[in-house]
């Protein structure tokens, strides 16, 4: 340690016990500086990877989409995927995404990715995955004999509009599951929009009727769904009956 700097440093932290305290503080000070310097001068060629999961597109709840988030140089990187008992598709590719499928009767697994450049593994990580058993159970159940109708049909207006309003209503035939709600959609152009606004499920009255208002469109749809259904605010295609959706009806607007 430079003697003049050491003397200056010790003058800032005088001690009645002599230089022992000064020496200790100097050591700690330079250790912190060394740590900061090392962090700032890290190897920028190091590759690191983190894994993230999300539901696979479609209704197959046995599948998950797994994506690798990589930091560091990506030139020449290839991805190889492994799991304990399930399967990954693809198993090897230039893409940081794979689709994992649980093995039969398995509810948990561990998925691993290796990042290769030439013949060398430059990064590796894994993630524990778990099957959403409750959602799978709901998706496999059906409520038999439940029908929903739109009896108060709004007018036909092909492109609708935010300033248009009309009444809509109908009834449910059959015994709906406890806590079921209704979502209404109006079609404008080629898109279905939730009505009258997002996150506004309708309740079924004791006499099995329901009512609301809607922006107008060319067609109208009503879905009766189980609790827990996450209704999209817009759709290109309406969901089919099954799982969370226990009933559905579609009508054209009145001309």
WOCORVEN-V446533 format. One record per pair of residues at least 12 apart in sequence whose C-alpha atoms are under 6 Angstrom apart, sorted by the first residue. I is the first residue (numbers start at 0). J is the second residue. D is the distance in whole Angstrom. If there is no record, write none. Layout:
i:I j:J d:D
i:I j:J d:D
This chain:
i:9 j:21 d:5
i:44 j:71 d:6
i:45 j:71 d:6
i:46 j:70 d:6
i:46 j:71 d:4
i:46 j:122 d:6
i:47 j:69 d:6
i:47 j:70 d:5
i:47 j:122 d:6
i:48 j:68 d:6
i:48 j:69 d:4
i:49 j:67 d:6
i:49 j:68 d:5
i:50 j:66 d:6
i:50 j:67 d:5
i:51 j:65 d:6
i:51 j:66 d:5
i:52 j:64 d:6
i:52 j:65 d:5
i:61 j:100 d:6
i:61 j:101 d:6
i:62 j:99 d:5
i:62 j:100 d:4
i:63 j:98 d:6
i:63 j:99 d:5
i:64 j:97 d:6
i:64 j:98 d:5
i:65 j:96 d:6
i:65 j:97 d:5
i:66 j:95 d:6
i:66 j:96 d:4
i:67 j:95 d:5
i:75 j:116 d:6
i:76 j:115 d:6
i:76 j:116 d:5
i:77 j:92 d:6
i:77 j:93 d:5
i:77 j:114 d:6
i:77 j:115 d:5
i:78 j:91 d:5
i:78 j:92 d:5
i:78 j:113 d:6
i:78 j:114 d:5
i:79 j:91 d:4
i:79 j:112 d:6
i:79 j:113 d:5
i:80 j:111 d:6
i:80 j:112 d:5
i:81 j:110 d:6
i:81 j:111 d:5
i:82 j:109 d:6
i:82 j:110 d:4
i:83 j:109 d:6
i:84 j:102 d:6
i:85 j:100 d:6
i:85 j:101 d:5
i:85 j:102 d:4
i:86 j:99 d:6
i:86 j:100 d:5
i:87 j:99 d:4
i:106 j:129 d:6
i:106 j:130 d:5
i:107 j:128 d:6
i:107 j:129 d:5
i:108 j:127 d:6
i:108 j:128 d:5
i:109 j:126 d:6
i:109 j:127 d:4
i:109 j:128 d:6
i:110 j:125 d:5
i:110 j:126 d:5
i:111 j:124 d:6
i:111 j:125 d:4
i:112 j:124 d:6
i:137 j:242 d:5
i:138 j:242 d:3
i:139 j:242 d:6
i:140 j:242 d:6
i:142 j:245 d:6
i:144 j:173 d:6
i:145 j:172 d:6
i:145 j:173 d:5
i:146 j:171 d:6
i:146 j:172 d:5
i:146 j:246 d:6
i:147 j:170 d:6
i:147 j:171 d:4
i:148 j:169 d:5
i:148 j:170 d:5
i:149 j:168 d:6
i:149 j:169 d:4
i:150 j:169 d:5
i:151 j:167 d:5
i:151 j:168 d:5
i:152 j:167 d:6
i:153 j:165 d:6
i:153 j:252 d:6
i:154 j:252 d:5
i:154 j:253 d:4
i:155 j:216 d:6
i:155 j:217 d:5
i:155 j:252 d:4
i:155 j:253 d:5
i:155 j:254 d:5
i:156 j:216 d:5
i:156 j:217 d:5
i:157 j:187 d:6
i:157 j:216 d:5
i:157 j:217 d:4
i:158 j:187 d:4
i:158 j:188 d:6
i:158 j:216 d:6
i:159 j:187 d:6
i:159 j:215 d:5
i:159 j:216 d:4
i:163 j:214 d:5
i:163 j:215 d:6
i:164 j:213 d:6
i:164 j:214 d:5
i:165 j:212 d:6
i:165 j:213 d:5
i:166 j:212 d:4
i:167 j:210 d:6
i:167 j:211 d:5
i:167 j:212 d:5
i:168 j:209 d:5
i:168 j:210 d:4
i:169 j:208 d:6
i:169 j:209 d:5
i:170 j:207 d:6
i:170 j:208 d:4
i:170 j:209 d:6
i:171 j:207 d:5
i:178 j:226 d:6
i:179 j:224 d:5
i:179 j:225 d:5
i:179 j:226 d:6
i:180 j:200 d:6
i:180 j:201 d:6
i:180 j:202 d:5
i:180 j:223 d:6
i:180 j:224 d:5
i:181 j:200 d:5
i:181 j:201 d:5
i:181 j:222 d:5
i:181 j:223 d:4
i:182 j:200 d:5
i:182 j:221 d:6
i:182 j:222 d:5
i:183 j:220 d:6
i:183 j:221 d:5
i:184 j:219 d:6
i:184 j:220 d:5
i:185 j:216 d:5
i:185 j:218 d:6
i:185 j:219 d:5
i:186 j:216 d:5
i:186 j:217 d:6
i:186 j:218 d:5
i:187 j:216 d:5
i:190 j:234 d:6
i:190 j:235 d:5
i:191 j:233 d:5
i:191 j:234 d:5
i:192 j:232 d:6
i:192 j:233 d:5
i:193 j:232 d:5
i:194 j:213 d:5
i:195 j:213 d:5
i:197 j:232 d:6
i:217 j:252 d:5
i:218 j:250 d:6
i:218 j:251 d:4
i:218 j:252 d:5
i:219 j:249 d:6
i:219 j:250 d:5
i:220 j:248 d:6
i:220 j:249 d:4
i:221 j:247 d:6
i:221 j:248 d:6
i:222 j:246 d:6
i:222 j:247 d:5
i:223 j:245 d:6
i:223 j:246 d:5
i:224 j:243 d:5
i:224 j:244 d:4
i:224 j:245 d:6
i:225 j:243 d:5
i:228 j:243 d:6
